[in-house]
Amino acid sequence: MQIWVDADACPAVIKQMLYRVADRVNVHVVLVANRALRTPPSPWIRTIQVARGLDVADDHIASAIAPGDLVVTADIPLAAAVVERGAFALNPRGEFYTRENVRELLDLRNLVQGLRDNGVQTGGPASFSYADRQAFANQLDRFLARPPS
């Protein structure tokens, strides 16, 4: 099992948490981004820099994951692809994407995108909070403590 991170938009505090987890539980954390990233030296942490472009990092992650891997992403289309491939997807706010909820979330995302494309101002996501960080940490700990599947 590896943890893949859609690193371009992942909050820095979440990446820091994942760096500590990598060394604490000896799990590989792979950060994929379209720019160079600075990470602490660790045999458990690596970065992959992909070309710039729409969904290039997402496509790389979706094609590289294996069933049972965990992907940290707020990107709903990527999460849908991850779930479809038998891996797990966790939002930086601590919400797991599942077969049951990812379709609904994707439909809602597409609706909001359509509204924006037609000039409707929909606002953005709420700012990332301490409660979000704590929810992510709790879900990650539960995920890592579960029996292997």
Contacts in CASP RR format, 6 or more apart in sequence:
PFRMAT RR
TARGET T0000
AUTHOR 0000-0000-0000
METHOD contacts of the structure
MODEL  1
MQIWVDADACPAVIKQMLYRVADRVNVHVVLVANRALRTPPSPWIRTIQV
ARGLDVADDHIASAIAPGDLVVTADIPLAAAVVERGAFALNPRGEFYTRE
NVRELLDLRNLVQGLRDNGVQTGGPASFSYADRQAFANQLDRFLARPPS
1 27 0 8 1.000
1 68 0 8 1.000
1 69 0 8 1.000
1 70 0 8 1.000
1 148 0 8 1.000
2 27 0 8 1.000
2 28 0 8 1.000
2 29 0 8 1.000
2 30 0 8 1.000
2 65 0 8 1.000
2 66 0 8 1.000
2 69 0 8 1.000
2 70 0 8 1.000
3 18 0 8 1.000
3 21 0 8 1.000
3 22 0 8 1.000
3 27 0 8 1.000
3 28 0 8 1.000
3 29 0 8 1.000
3 30 0 8 1.000
3 69 0 8 1.000
3 70 0 8 1.000
3 71 0 8 1.000
3 72 0 8 1.000
4 30 0 8 1.000
4 32 0 8 1.000
4 61 0 8 1.000
4 64 0 8 1.000
4 65 0 8 1.000
4 69 0 8 1.000
4 70 0 8 1.000
4 71 0 8 1.000
4 72 0 8 1.000
5 15 0 8 1.000
5 18 0 8 1.000
5 29 0 8 1.000
5 30 0 8 1.000
5 31 0 8 1.000
5 32 0 8 1.000
5 71 0 8 1.000
5 72 0 8 1.000
5 73 0 8 1.000
6 32 0 8 1.000
6 57 0 8 1.000
6 58 0 8 1.000
6 61 0 8 1.000
6 71 0 8 1.000
6 72 0 8 1.000
6 73 0 8 1.000
6 74 0 8 1.000
6 75 0 8 1.000
6 78 0 8 1.000
7 15 0 8 1.000
7 31 0 8 1.000
7 32 0 8 1.000
7 33 0 8 1.000
7 37 0 8 1.000
7 47 0 8 1.000
7 57 0 8 1.000
8 33 0 8 1.000
8 34 0 8 1.000
8 35 0 8 1.000
8 57 0 8 1.000
9 74 0 8 1.000
9 75 0 8 1.000
10 31 0 8 1.000
10 72 0 8 1.000
10 73 0 8 1.000
10 74 0 8 1.000
10 92 0 8 1.000
11 92 0 8 1.000
11 128 0 8 1.000
11 133 0 8 1.000
13 128 0 8 1.000
13 133 0 8 1.000
14 72 0 8 1.000
14 92 0 8 1.000
14 133 0 8 1.000
14 136 0 8 1.000
15 31 0 8 1.000
15 39 0 8 1.000
17 133 0 8 1.000
17 136 0 8 1.000
17 137 0 8 1.000
17 140 0 8 1.000
18 29 0 8 1.000
18 72 0 8 1.000
18 140 0 8 1.000
19 29 0 8 1.000
19 39 0 8 1.000
19 40 0 8 1.000
19 42 0 8 1.000
19 45 0 8 1.000
21 27 0 8 1.000
21 29 0 8 1.000
21 140 0 8 1.000
21 144 0 8 1.000
22 28 0 8 1.000
22 29 0 8 1.000
22 42 0 8 1.000
22 44 0 8 1.000
22 45 0 8 1.000
23 42 0 8 1.000
23 44 0 8 1.000
25 144 0 8 1.000
26 44 0 8 1.000
27 44 0 8 1.000
27 144 0 8 1.000
28 44 0 8 1.000
28 45 0 8 1.000
28 46 0 8 1.000
29 44 0 8 1.000
29 45 0 8 1.000
29 46 0 8 1.000
30 46 0 8 1.000
30 47 0 8 1.000
30 48 0 8 1.000
30 64 0 8 1.000
31 37 0 8 1.000
31 39 0 8 1.000
31 45 0 8 1.000
31 46 0 8 1.000
31 47 0 8 1.000
31 48 0 8 1.000
32 47 0 8 1.000
32 48 0 8 1.000
32 50 0 8 1.000
32 57 0 8 1.000
32 60 0 8 1.000
32 61 0 8 1.000
33 47 0 8 1.000
33 48 0 8 1.000
33 49 0 8 1.000
33 50 0 8 1.000
33 57 0 8 1.000
34 49 0 8 1.000
34 50 0 8 1.000
34 51 0 8 1.000
34 52 0 8 1.000
34 53 0 8 1.000
34 56 0 8 1.000
34 57 0 8 1.000
35 49 0 8 1.000
35 52 0 8 1.000
36 47 0 8 1.000
36 49 0 8 1.000
37 47 0 8 1.000
37 49 0 8 1.000
39 45 0 8 1.000
39 46 0 8 1.000
39 47 0 8 1.000
48 60 0 8 1.000
50 56 0 8 1.000
50 57 0 8 1.000
50 60 0 8 1.000
55 77 0 8 1.000
55 78 0 8 1.000
58 73 0 8 1.000
58 75 0 8 1.000
58 77 0 8 1.000
58 78 0 8 1.000
58 81 0 8 1.000
61 71 0 8 1.000
61 73 0 8 1.000
61 78 0 8 1.000
61 82 0 8 1.000
62 78 0 8 1.000
62 81 0 8 1.000
62 82 0 8 1.000
62 85 0 8 1.000
65 71 0 8 1.000
65 82 0 8 1.000
65 85 0 8 1.000
65 87 0 8 1.000
66 87 0 8 1.000
67 85 0 8 1.000
67 86 0 8 1.000
67 87 0 8 1.000
68 86 0 8 1.000
68 87 0 8 1.000
68 88 0 8 1.000
68 149 0 8 1.000
69 87 0 8 1.000
69 88 0 8 1.000
70 87 0 8 1.000
70 88 0 8 1.000
70 89 0 8 1.000
70 90 0 8 1.000
70 143 0 8 1.000
71 78 0 8 1.000
71 79 0 8 1.000
71 82 0 8 1.000
71 87 0 8 1.000
71 88 0 8 1.000
71 89 0 8 1.000
71 90 0 8 1.000
72 89 0 8 1.000
72 90 0 8 1.000
72 91 0 8 1.000
72 92 0 8 1.000
73 79 0 8 1.000
73 82 0 8 1.000
73 89 0 8 1.000
73 90 0 8 1.000
73 91 0 8 1.000
73 92 0 8 1.000
74 91 0 8 1.000
74 92 0 8 1.000
74 93 0 8 1.000
74 125 0 8 1.000
76 97 0 8 1.000
76 102 0 8 1.000
76 105 0 8 1.000
76 106 0 8 1.000
76 109 0 8 1.000
77 106 0 8 1.000
77 109 0 8 1.000
78 89 0 8 1.000
79 89 0 8 1.000
79 91 0 8 1.000
79 97 0 8 1.000
79 102 0 8 1.000
79 105 0 8 1.000
80 97 0 8 1.000
80 102 0 8 1.000
80 103 0 8 1.000
80 106 0 8 1.000
82 88 0 8 1.000
82 89 0 8 1.000
82 97 0 8 1.000
83 89 0 8 1.000
83 97 0 8 1.000
83 98 0 8 1.000
83 99 0 8 1.000
83 102 0 8 1.000
88 96 0 8 1.000
88 143 0 8 1.000
89 96 0 8 1.000
89 97 0 8 1.000
89 102 0 8 1.000
90 96 0 8 1.000
90 97 0 8 1.000
90 136 0 8 1.000
90 139 0 8 1.000
90 140 0 8 1.000
90 143 0 8 1.000
91 97 0 8 1.000
91 136 0 8 1.000
92 128 0 8 1.000
92 132 0 8 1.000
92 136 0 8 1.000
93 128 0 8 1.000
93 132 0 8 1.000
93 135 0 8 1.000
93 136 0 8 1.000
94 132 0 8 1.000
94 135 0 8 1.000
94 136 0 8 1.000
94 138 0 8 1.000
94 139 0 8 1.000
94 140 0 8 1.000
95 135 0 8 1.000
95 139 0 8 1.000
96 139 0 8 1.000
97 105 0 8 1.000
112 122 0 8 1.000
115 122 0 8 1.000
116 122 0 8 1.000
END
